[in-house]
Amino acid sequence: MSSWHIPDGLRERYLEGTLEPALAMSVDAHLGGCADCRAAVPYDKDWLDASWARLEAELITPRLSLSERLLRHGGVPDHLARLLSATPTMSRAWLAAVVAVLAFAVLAAREQAEFLPAFLVVAPVLPLAGIALAYGPRVDPAHELVAATPMAGPRLLLTRATAVLAVSVVLAGLASPLLPAPPGLAAAWLLPALAAASGCLALSSRLPVPIAALAVAGVWLAIVGTGHSLGDWLAVFGPAPQIGYGVAALLLTYRFYRVSTR
Ligand SMILES: [Zn+2]
């Protein structure tokens, strides 16, 4: 320590805040290294404590996003809520796209009944797009981080895919009653959507998630296209195919479960 100490006059101007910045900074620097001068600076312990607490709250306590607060409020465990809401901003774009597509499909079907198939065909594809966008190194800023945790891989994929599916099913479910169709037909997209999502999960053990999603979407469009070319688009939404979608959803989910817990 040098023998120089802050003179009273300088300290007073420092405390009043009237020192020019360069001088104030050198007083700061000296205070940082000199206990004697620090002792001469009066301070309010309560004010200091409060200010540390405020700093701590700002820097250490994570700021919860709206979605995270909603999830926690809905009873989702903290760590899952954090993980789900750390999904990339792209999933917000996906959400907006889902709402837009569903609204457009409903409006078109109400305008002209022959547009009804569009809704039923598109609804199972929407969760696939969401799954593809909500997972993977290229779109996920948290990917590096979560890849190093036990939640990496299939479990994380399942968590996010389930969230994506739940959101799509709720949104399409809200839109369905607005369709100009009997309830059974208006909800005919549900089992295909479940089968498609579980197919995507099952394929993801062999293919990158976006490719798996594309492949499953292709299969679904081929099924619909076949029905259309046979002259009856409704056929692929009939009772027998619905049972098929349901069974496929169960088997594919089981397969994904077996592969991911191996
Ligand atoms: Zn000093």
Residues whose N, C-alpha, C, O or C-beta is under 5 A from the ligand:
A	BS01	ZN	W4 H5 I6 C34 D36 C37
